[in-house]
Amino acid sequence: MKPSVLHLNAARTWRGGEQQTLYLAQGLARLGIHQAIVGRPGSALEDRATRAGIEFIAIAVGSELDVISAKQIARLAQERGFKILHAHTAHMHSIGLLARMMNPNVSLVVTRRVDFHVRGLSILKYKNRWVDRFIAISNNVRNILIEDGVPESKISLAFSGIDLSRYRKPDGGSAIRREFNLGRKLVIGNVGALVDHKDQRTLIRAYGLLPDTGKSIKLGKKSFRMPETVLMLVGDGDREAEYKTLAASIPGIADPKSGKRIIFTGFRSDVMSFFATFDILGMSSKEEGLGTSVLEAMASGLPVAATDGGGLPEMIDSKRGGFVTPVGNFEALAESLKMLVLDGAMRRRFAAYNKKRVKDFSVERTVKDTLKVYREILV
C-alpha cells in the first residue's frame, strides 16, 4: 500500500524540528507521496511550507486534550484518505493519539527529537497501544526511550538530515562580516536557542579562558600567536539576558585589551550566511537529540568543538572532524577551542573530513528511512 501521510506539527516558531518536518515533506513530495501538513494558522511552518508548495491545513490547535482539533484531524484523514498520522512534536503526539482513537483506520507515527527522559503522566503517551511506531532521530534518543519502557520493537531509527545542496554556493560570509564589523577576526559561532539545555553558558565561560589577542602560545613544538577572535551566538531564548550578564562579568571578555568580543545576534532567518562566516562551530549542549546545527557546520566545511551532550558524539569524529569534551567542562572545551583557533592547518584538515562525513546525514537518507517505517506499518 502506498503511504499517504498527514504530518502534525503545531509549533508557532521556527526551530530545528520544523525544518526537519519541512525537509521530510519536501523529500516525500519529490517521490510523489500524498501528504499534507496540519499546523497552527499564522505559524512559521505555514509560511515556509506554503512557499515550498507543500499543502498546509491550518487548525487552531488548543491544549494537548483538545478534542475538537483531534476530531478535525480524524475527519480530515478519513475524508482525504490519509493512512498515516505523523506527529512531529510532543503536543501533537497527544492530539494525534486522540485522533487515532477516533479513527482506527489510520496509523500513528511519532518522531521523538529530544533526549529527555519521559516523566510523570507523559509516560502514558509512550506506553500506549495506539502509537504504531516511534521514530528516534539518534541512537541516544532510541536508548532513552527503551530505558523509559517503550518496547524496542516499536522504535525505528531515522537520523535527522540536512539538504546538502544548500551548501554548494556559500556567500563567503562577507555580508555578515560587514554588518557586524568583523574585519578579519576569527569567528567562533554557535547557532541555537538560548535555553538551558543548549548551555551556551559553558561556551561563554570557555571562550573567556582563551588567551588574549597577540599572546604567543606553544602547541607541541610549534609556536603560534593568538589571533583576534569573536564569539557569535545566533538565536534567542529565555536565557539571553542571563548569558549577556555572564559575558559582561568575565574579565577575559569584558576587558577591551583582551581582543575578545561576544556578539548576541538575536533570532536570524539567514543562518546559512552565518555558517559561511564562522571559522569554528562551538557547541556546548547538555542534552541534544542529534543537533542539526552541527551537521550544517560540517556541510559548511567547519571544524567543531563540542560537548558530548546527547547525540552530538554520533556525528562528530573526535580528533578527525573536531573535539568532543564532557558536558559542562568549560576548561576542556576552552582547550579544544584554543587548538582550533591557533592551528589553521588543523582547522582545514578537520573541515575537509567533515565535508565527507556529513554525507551520512543527508535528508535523502532521512526520507528513505522514514518511508521504510511508513511501509512497514502499512503491511
C-alpha positions as CSV (number, residue, x, y, z in Angstrom):
1,M,0.0,0.0,0.0
2,K,1.4,3.4,-1.0
3,P,1.7,5.7,2.1
4,S,-0.4,8.8,2.4
5,V,0.6,11.0,5.3
6,L,-0.8,13.8,7.4
7,H,2.0,15.5,9.2
8,L,1.2,17.1,12.6
9,N,3.3,20.0,13.8
10,A,1.6,22.8,15.8
11,A,4.8,24.8,16.7
12,R,4.4,28.5,16.3
13,T,8.0,29.3,15.9
14,W,10.7,28.0,13.6
15,R,13.3,25.7,15.0
16,G,15.1,22.5,14.1
17,G,12.1,20.3,14.4
18,E,10.1,22.4,12.0
19,Q,13.0,22.4,9.5
20,Q,13.1,18.6,9.7
21,T,9.3,18.4,9.2
22,L,9.6,20.5,6.0
23,Y,12.7,18.7,4.7
24,L,10.8,15.4,5.1
25,A,7.7,16.7,3.4
26,Q,9.7,18.1,0.5
27,G,11.6,14.8,0.1
28,L,8.3,12.8,0.1
29,A,6.8,15.3,-2.4
30,R,9.7,14.5,-4.8
31,L,8.6,10.9,-4.6
32,G,5.0,11.6,-5.3
33,I,3.7,10.8,-1.8
34,H,0.2,12.0,-1.0
35,Q,0.6,14.2,2.1
36,A,-0.3,17.5,3.8
37,I,0.9,19.3,7.0
38,V,-1.5,20.3,9.8
39,G,-0.4,23.2,11.9
40,R,-1.3,26.4,13.5
41,P,-2.6,29.3,11.4
42,G,0.0,32.1,11.0
43,S,2.9,29.9,12.1
44,A,6.4,30.0,10.5
45,L,5.8,26.5,9.3
46,E,2.7,27.5,7.4
47,D,4.6,30.3,5.7
48,R,7.5,28.2,4.6
49,A,5.5,25.1,3.7
50,T,3.2,27.2,1.5
51,R,6.2,28.8,-0.2
52,A,7.7,25.4,-0.8
53,G,4.5,24.2,-2.5
54,I,3.5,21.8,0.3
55,E,-0.2,21.7,1.3
56,F,-0.7,23.2,4.7
57,I,-4.0,22.8,6.6
58,A,-4.4,25.4,9.4
59,I,-6.1,24.2,12.5
60,A,-6.3,26.4,15.7
61,V,-4.9,23.7,18.0
62,G,-5.5,24.1,21.7
63,S,-4.3,22.1,24.7
64,E,-3.0,18.6,24.5
65,L,-6.5,17.5,25.3
66,D,-8.1,19.5,22.5
67,V,-10.8,17.1,21.4
68,I,-12.2,19.4,18.8
69,S,-8.8,19.6,17.0
70,A,-8.5,15.8,17.3
71,K,-11.9,15.4,15.7
72,Q,-11.0,17.7,12.8
73,I,-7.8,15.7,12.2
74,A,-9.6,12.3,12.4
75,R,-12.3,13.6,10.0
76,L,-9.7,15.1,7.6
77,A,-7.8,11.8,7.5
78,Q,-11.0,9.9,6.7
79,E,-12.3,12.3,4.1
80,R,-8.9,12.8,2.3
81,G,-7.7,9.2,2.5
82,F,-4.7,9.7,4.7
83,K,-3.5,6.4,6.2
84,I,-0.8,7.7,8.5
85,L,-0.8,10.5,11.1
86,H,2.8,11.5,11.7
87,A,3.2,13.6,14.9
88,H,6.4,15.7,14.9
89,T,6.0,17.4,18.3
90,A,5.1,16.2,21.8
91,H,1.9,18.4,21.7
92,M,0.7,16.8,18.5
93,H,1.6,13.4,19.9
94,S,-1.2,13.8,22.4
95,I,-3.7,15.1,19.8
96,G,-2.6,12.5,17.3
97,L,-3.4,9.8,19.9
98,L,-7.0,11.2,20.3
99,A,-7.4,11.4,16.5
100,R,-6.1,7.8,16.2
101,M,-8.6,6.5,18.7
102,M,-11.4,8.4,16.9
103,N,-10.3,7.0,13.5
104,P,-8.9,3.5,14.0
105,N,-8.4,3.1,10.2
106,V,-5.2,5.3,10.4
107,S,-1.8,4.5,11.9
108,L,0.1,6.9,14.2
109,V,3.8,7.5,13.9
110,V,5.6,9.8,16.5
111,T,9.0,11.3,16.0
112,R,11.0,11.8,19.2
113,R,13.6,14.6,18.7
114,V,14.8,15.2,22.3
115,D,16.9,13.2,24.6
116,F,15.0,14.0,27.8
117,H,13.6,11.1,29.9
118,V,9.8,10.9,29.8
119,R,8.4,12.0,33.2
120,G,5.1,11.8,35.1
121,L,1.9,11.1,33.3
122,S,3.5,11.7,29.9
123,I,4.8,8.2,30.0
124,L,1.2,7.1,29.3
125,K,1.6,8.6,25.8
126,Y,4.6,6.4,25.2
127,K,3.4,3.1,26.6
128,N,0.3,3.3,24.5
129,R,-1.0,0.7,22.1
130,W,-2.5,3.4,19.8
131,V,1.1,4.5,18.8
132,D,2.1,2.2,15.9
133,R,5.8,3.3,15.8
134,F,8.2,5.8,17.3
135,I,11.0,7.3,15.2
136,A,14.1,8.2,17.1
137,I,16.4,10.7,15.5
138,S,19.6,9.3,17.1
139,N,20.8,6.2,18.9
140,N,20.9,8.2,22.1
141,V,17.2,9.1,21.8
142,R,16.4,5.5,20.9
143,N,18.2,4.2,24.0
144,I,16.4,6.7,26.3
145,L,13.0,5.6,25.0
146,I,14.0,2.0,25.7
147,E,15.1,2.9,29.2
148,D,11.8,4.6,29.8
149,G,9.9,1.4,29.0
150,V,9.0,1.8,25.3
151,P,9.2,-1.7,23.6
152,E,12.3,-1.8,21.4
153,S,10.2,-3.4,18.6
154,K,8.1,-0.2,18.4
155,I,11.2,2.1,17.8
156,S,12.8,2.8,14.5
157,L,15.8,5.0,13.8
158,A,15.9,7.8,11.2
159,F,18.7,10.3,11.8
160,S,17.8,13.9,11.2
161,G,19.3,15.0,7.9
162,I,20.1,18.2,6.0
163,D,19.8,19.3,2.5
164,L,23.4,19.2,1.3
165,S,22.6,21.0,-1.9
166,R,22.1,24.2,0.1
167,Y,25.8,24.3,1.0
168,R,27.2,24.3,-2.6
169,K,27.4,28.1,-3.0
170,P,28.1,29.8,0.3
171,D,28.3,33.6,0.1
172,G,31.6,33.6,2.0
173,G,30.0,35.5,4.9
174,S,31.0,38.9,3.5
175,A,27.6,40.5,4.3
176,I,27.7,39.3,7.9
177,R,31.3,40.5,8.3
178,R,30.3,43.9,7.1
179,E,27.1,44.0,9.2
180,F,28.9,43.2,12.5
181,N,32.2,44.9,11.6
182,L,34.2,41.7,12.0
183,G,37.0,42.6,9.7
184,R,39.4,39.6,9.5
185,K,38.7,38.4,13.0
186,L,38.5,34.6,13.5
187,V,34.9,33.7,14.3
188,I,33.7,31.0,16.7
189,G,30.0,30.6,16.1
190,N,27.0,28.9,17.8
191,V,23.5,28.6,16.3
192,G,20.7,27.6,18.6
193,A,18.0,28.8,21.0
194,L,19.4,30.4,24.1
195,V,17.8,27.9,26.5
196,D,19.1,25.9,29.4
197,H,19.8,22.6,27.7
198,K,21.8,24.2,24.9
199,D,24.0,25.5,27.8
200,Q,25.7,28.4,25.9
201,R,26.8,29.4,29.5
202,T,29.6,26.8,29.2
203,L,30.7,28.0,25.8
204,I,30.8,31.6,27.1
205,R,33.0,30.6,30.0
206,A,35.2,28.5,27.8
207,Y,35.7,31.5,25.4
208,G,36.6,33.7,28.4
209,L,39.6,31.3,29.0
210,L,41.1,31.8,25.6
211,P,44.5,33.7,25.6
212,D,44.4,37.4,24.9
213,T,45.0,38.6,21.3
214,G,48.7,38.7,20.3
215,K,49.9,36.3,23.1
216,S,52.5,33.8,22.0
217,I,51.3,30.2,22.6
218,K,53.1,26.9,22.2
219,L,51.3,23.8,21.0
220,G,53.7,20.9,20.9
221,K,56.9,22.0,19.1
222,K,55.1,24.9,17.3
223,S,54.6,28.4,18.5
224,F,51.5,30.4,17.5
225,R,50.3,34.0,18.0
226,M,46.8,34.3,19.3
227,P,44.6,36.0,16.6
228,E,41.8,38.4,17.3
229,T,38.6,36.4,17.8
230,V,34.9,36.9,18.3
231,L,32.2,34.6,19.6
232,M,28.8,34.9,17.8
233,L,25.7,33.5,19.4
234,V,23.0,33.3,16.8
235,G,19.5,32.8,18.3
236,D,17.2,34.0,21.1
237,G,15.6,32.4,24.1
238,D,14.7,32.8,27.8
239,R,18.4,32.7,28.9
240,E,19.5,35.6,26.7
241,A,19.6,38.2,29.5
242,E,21.4,35.8,31.8
243,Y,24.0,35.0,29.2
244,K,24.7,38.6,28.4
245,T,25.2,39.4,32.1
246,L,27.6,36.5,32.4
247,A,29.6,37.6,29.4
248,A,29.9,41.1,30.8
249,S,31.2,39.7,34.1
250,I,34.1,37.6,32.8
251,P,37.3,39.6,32.9
252,G,38.8,37.8,29.9
253,I,35.9,39.1,27.8
254,A,34.9,42.4,29.4
255,D,38.5,43.8,29.2
256,P,38.8,45.6,25.9
257,K,42.6,44.8,25.9
258,S,41.8,41.1,25.6
259,G,40.8,41.4,22.0
260,K,37.9,39.1,22.6
261,R,34.3,40.0,21.9
262,I,30.9,38.3,22.2
263,I,28.0,39.2,19.8
264,F,24.4,38.2,20.5
265,T,22.6,38.4,17.2
266,G,19.1,37.5,18.3
267,F,16.9,35.4,16.1
268,R,18.1,35.3,12.5
269,S,16.5,33.7,9.5
270,D,19.7,33.9,7.4
271,V,21.6,31.3,9.3
272,M,23.3,30.0,6.1
273,S,25.2,33.2,5.9
274,F,26.4,32.8,9.5
275,F,27.8,29.3,8.8
276,A,29.6,30.8,5.8
277,T,31.1,33.4,8.2
278,F,32.2,31.1,11.0
279,D,35.7,29.6,11.2
280,I,34.7,27.2,14.0
281,L,31.5,25.9,15.5
282,G,31.3,25.8,19.3
283,M,28.5,23.6,20.7
284,S,28.1,23.1,24.5
285,S,24.7,21.4,24.8
286,K,23.9,19.4,27.9
287,E,21.2,17.5,26.1
288,E,20.7,17.2,22.3
289,G,18.5,14.8,20.3
290,L,21.1,15.0,17.5
291,G,22.0,18.6,16.9
292,T,21.4,19.6,13.2
293,S,23.4,22.8,13.6
294,V,26.5,20.6,13.9
295,L,25.5,18.9,10.6
296,E,25.1,22.3,9.0
297,A,28.5,23.4,10.2
298,M,30.1,20.2,8.9
299,A,28.4,20.7,5.5
300,S,29.7,24.2,5.5
301,G,33.3,22.9,6.0
302,L,33.8,23.8,9.6
303,P,35.7,22.1,12.4
304,V,33.7,21.6,15.6
305,A,34.4,21.9,19.3
306,A,31.6,20.3,21.2
307,T,30.5,18.6,24.4
308,D,29.3,15.0,24.5
309,G,25.7,16.0,25.2
310,G,23.0,13.7,23.8
311,G,23.6,12.6,20.2
312,L,26.5,15.0,19.4
313,P,29.1,12.3,19.5
314,E,27.2,10.3,16.9
315,M,28.1,13.0,14.4
316,I,31.5,14.3,15.4
317,D,34.5,12.0,15.0
318,S,36.8,13.4,17.7
319,K,40.3,14.3,16.6
320,R,39.3,13.9,12.9
321,G,36.5,16.4,12.5
322,G,36.7,18.2,15.8
323,F,37.0,17.6,19.5
324,V,34.4,16.3,22.0
325,T,34.7,17.1,25.7
326,P,32.5,16.3,28.7
327,V,29.3,18.3,29.3
328,G,29.8,21.3,31.5
329,N,33.6,21.1,31.4
330,F,34.4,24.6,30.1
331,E,38.1,24.2,30.8
332,A,38.3,21.2,28.4
333,L,36.1,23.0,25.8
334,A,38.5,26.0,26.1
335,E,41.4,23.8,25.3
336,S,39.6,22.4,22.2
337,L,38.8,25.9,21.0
338,K,42.3,27.1,21.6
339,M,43.9,24.4,19.5
340,L,41.4,25.1,16.6
341,V,41.9,28.8,16.8
342,L,45.7,28.6,16.8
343,D,46.2,25.9,14.2
344,G,44.9,26.8,10.8
345,A,46.2,23.6,9.3
346,M,44.2,21.5,11.8
347,R,41.1,23.5,11.0
348,R,41.4,22.9,7.3
349,R,42.1,19.2,7.9
350,F,39.1,18.7,10.1
351,A,36.9,20.8,7.8
352,A,37.8,18.5,4.8
353,Y,36.9,15.4,6.8
354,N,33.6,16.9,7.9
355,K,32.5,17.7,4.4
356,K,32.8,14.0,3.6
357,R,31.4,12.7,6.9
358,V,28.2,14.8,6.7
359,K,27.1,12.8,3.6
360,D,26.0,10.1,6.0
361,F,23.4,12.6,7.4
362,S,21.7,13.7,4.2
363,V,18.0,14.5,4.1
364,E,17.7,11.8,1.4
365,R,18.7,9.2,3.9
366,T,16.1,10.6,6.4
367,V,13.4,10.4,3.8
368,K,14.4,6.8,2.8
369,D,14.4,5.6,6.4
370,T,11.1,7.3,7.3
371,L,9.4,5.9,4.2
372,K,10.6,2.5,5.2
373,V,8.8,2.9,8.6
374,Y,5.6,4.0,6.8
375,R,5.6,0.9,4.6
376,E,6.3,-1.4,7.4
377,I,3.3,-0.3,9.5
378,L,1.0,-0.4,6.4
379,V,1.8,-4.0,5.6
